[in-house]
Amino acid sequence: MQIAAELARTARVTLATRGPVKFAAQRILGRDLHFWTVRTGLDAAPLGRLLSHPPAQPVLDDGRYRAALAAGRPDRRPLFTGADGTKLLWSDERREEADAIVLATGYRPHRPCLSGLDGALDPGGTPPRHREGLATGVPGLALVGLEWQRSLSSNSLRGVGRDAERIARRLAAHLARR
């Protein structure tokens, strides 16, 4: 959303998304939302294992992005269905010339490299079978940066280091037992 809104100041931009854009307030009671998640402990609380379907992360907004979208800068549409050369194909059969496409796919991981490891993925192929980052079906396999791996911040720069440090300790213990 940030990239699209900034580009839309000087160019015609379409934001193509899988669904409506969801917003959350960037500031609450005069402080940044990240301040409150750290202050309350929510940022590091090990809640990930309690969530069978973690909630999607909203766009943090101080009002600028919502206003830009409401003004049509950028224009938002459902995701295009294909591309043919420099033309995008839309679900209503329209073709539209595109000068550039910026793919900001978000946090939808693609893990085909794990498909050959028996027990690494759920039967449907995703998500990886793990408990707080340690694979439950493949001894010695660990993951970091997963959404809600342990906490709200597991897939962010704030939290991935904390999770990686914990995983490194647990893997070292696993190797020491071998």
C-alpha positions as CSV (number, residue, x, y, z in Angstrom):
1,M,0.0,0.0,0.0
2,Q,2.8,2.4,0.9
3,I,4.6,1.9,-2.4
4,A,1.4,2.3,-4.4
5,A,0.3,5.4,-2.6
6,E,3.7,7.0,-3.1
7,L,3.9,6.2,-6.8
8,A,0.3,7.4,-7.3
9,R,1.5,11.0,-6.4
10,T,3.2,11.2,-9.8
11,A,1.7,8.4,-11.9
12,R,-1.5,6.5,-12.6
13,V,-1.3,3.4,-10.3
14,T,-3.6,0.4,-9.9
15,L,-3.3,-1.5,-6.7
16,A,-4.4,-5.1,-7.5
17,T,-5.1,-7.1,-4.4
18,R,-6.6,-10.5,-3.5
19,G,-9.3,-8.8,-1.3
20,P,-10.2,-5.4,0.2
21,V,-7.4,-3.6,2.0
22,K,-7.7,-3.8,5.7
23,F,-6.4,-0.9,7.8
24,A,-5.3,-0.6,11.5
25,A,-4.5,2.7,13.2
26,Q,-0.8,3.5,13.2
27,R,-1.1,5.6,16.3
28,I,-3.2,4.9,19.4
29,L,-3.4,7.4,22.3
30,G,-0.6,9.5,20.7
31,R,1.9,6.6,20.4
32,D,2.8,4.3,17.6
33,L,1.1,0.9,17.6
34,H,4.5,-0.9,17.8
35,F,5.1,1.0,21.1
36,W,1.9,-0.5,22.5
37,T,2.6,-4.0,21.3
38,V,6.0,-3.9,22.9
39,R,4.8,-2.2,26.1
40,T,1.9,-4.6,26.7
41,G,4.1,-7.7,25.9
42,L,1.8,-8.7,22.9
43,D,4.8,-8.2,20.6
44,A,6.7,-11.1,22.2
45,A,3.9,-13.2,23.8
46,P,4.1,-16.8,22.6
47,L,0.6,-16.9,21.2
48,G,1.4,-18.4,17.8
49,R,0.8,-22.0,18.9
50,L,-2.7,-21.1,20.1
51,L,-3.8,-19.8,16.7
52,S,-4.9,-22.5,14.2
53,H,-5.5,-19.7,11.6
54,P,-3.4,-16.6,12.3
55,P,-5.1,-13.3,11.4
56,A,-3.9,-11.4,8.3
57,Q,-1.7,-8.4,9.0
58,P,-3.5,-5.1,8.2
59,V,-1.9,-2.0,6.7
60,L,-0.8,0.3,9.5
61,D,-2.1,3.7,8.6
62,D,-2.1,7.2,10.0
63,G,-4.9,8.1,7.7
64,R,-2.9,8.9,4.6
65,Y,-3.3,5.5,2.9
66,R,-7.0,5.2,3.5
67,A,-7.5,8.8,2.1
68,A,-5.3,8.1,-0.9
69,L,-7.3,4.9,-1.7
70,A,-10.6,6.8,-1.2
71,A,-9.4,9.4,-3.6
72,G,-8.6,6.8,-6.2
73,R,-4.8,7.4,-6.0
74,P,-4.1,4.5,-6.2
75,D,-7.1,2.8,-7.9
76,R,-7.8,-0.6,-6.3
77,R,-9.0,-3.6,-8.2
78,P,-9.2,-7.3,-7.7
79,L,-6.0,-9.1,-8.8
80,F,-5.4,-9.4,-12.5
81,T,-5.8,-12.8,-14.0
82,G,-2.8,-12.9,-16.3
83,A,-0.3,-11.0,-18.4
84,D,0.4,-11.0,-22.1
85,G,3.6,-9.2,-22.9
86,T,3.1,-5.7,-21.5
87,K,-0.7,-6.1,-21.2
88,L,-2.5,-7.1,-18.0
89,L,-5.5,-9.3,-18.3
90,W,-8.4,-8.5,-15.9
91,S,-11.3,-10.7,-14.9
92,D,-13.8,-8.6,-16.9
93,E,-11.8,-9.5,-20.1
94,R,-10.2,-6.1,-20.4
95,R,-6.6,-5.8,-21.4
96,E,-4.5,-2.9,-20.2
97,E,-1.0,-1.7,-21.1
98,A,1.3,-1.6,-18.1
99,D,4.5,0.3,-18.0
100,A,5.7,-1.5,-14.9
101,I,4.5,-4.0,-12.4
102,V,5.7,-4.0,-8.8
103,L,5.1,-7.3,-7.2
104,A,4.7,-6.9,-3.5
105,T,3.3,-10.3,-2.6
106,G,3.3,-9.8,1.1
107,Y,3.8,-12.7,3.5
108,R,2.4,-15.5,1.5
109,P,5.3,-18.0,1.7
110,H,6.0,-20.5,-1.1
111,R,7.9,-23.5,0.2
112,P,8.2,-26.1,-2.6
113,C,11.7,-26.9,-1.4
114,L,10.1,-28.6,1.7
115,S,7.7,-30.7,-0.3
116,G,10.3,-33.5,-0.7
117,L,10.8,-33.8,3.0
118,D,8.3,-36.3,4.3
119,G,6.4,-34.7,7.3
120,A,7.6,-31.1,6.7
121,L,4.3,-29.8,5.4
122,D,0.7,-30.4,6.3
123,P,-1.0,-32.8,3.9
124,G,-2.3,-29.8,1.8
125,G,1.2,-28.6,1.3
126,T,1.2,-25.7,3.6
127,P,1.8,-24.4,6.3
128,P,4.9,-26.2,7.6
129,R,4.3,-28.5,10.5
130,H,6.1,-27.0,13.4
131,R,6.0,-26.0,17.0
132,E,7.4,-22.5,17.6
133,G,9.7,-23.0,14.5
134,L,11.0,-26.5,15.1
135,A,9.6,-28.9,12.5
136,T,7.5,-31.6,14.2
137,G,7.9,-34.2,11.5
138,V,11.6,-33.7,10.5
139,P,14.2,-33.8,13.2
140,G,16.8,-31.0,12.9
141,L,14.7,-28.9,10.6
142,A,13.9,-25.4,11.8
143,L,12.2,-22.3,10.3
144,V,12.3,-18.6,11.2
145,G,10.3,-15.6,10.0
146,L,6.9,-17.4,9.9
147,E,3.8,-15.3,10.6
148,W,2.8,-16.0,14.2
149,Q,5.7,-18.5,14.6
150,R,5.8,-17.7,18.3
151,S,4.5,-14.1,18.5
152,L,2.9,-11.2,16.6
153,S,6.4,-10.0,15.6
154,S,7.8,-13.3,14.5
155,N,7.7,-12.3,10.8
156,S,9.2,-8.8,11.4
157,L,12.6,-7.4,12.0
158,R,11.6,-6.8,15.6
159,G,10.8,-10.5,16.3
160,V,12.7,-12.7,13.9
161,G,16.0,-12.2,15.7
162,R,14.5,-13.3,19.0
163,D,13.0,-16.4,17.4
164,A,16.2,-17.2,15.5
165,E,18.2,-17.0,18.7
166,R,15.8,-19.4,20.4
167,I,15.9,-21.8,17.4
168,A,19.7,-21.7,17.4
169,R,19.8,-22.7,21.0
170,R,17.3,-25.5,20.5
171,L,19.1,-26.8,17.4
172,A,22.4,-26.7,19.3
173,A,20.8,-28.8,22.0
174,H,19.4,-31.2,19.4
175,L,22.9,-31.6,17.8
176,A,24.5,-32.1,21.2
177,R,22.2,-35.1,21.9
178,R,23.2,-36.9,18.7
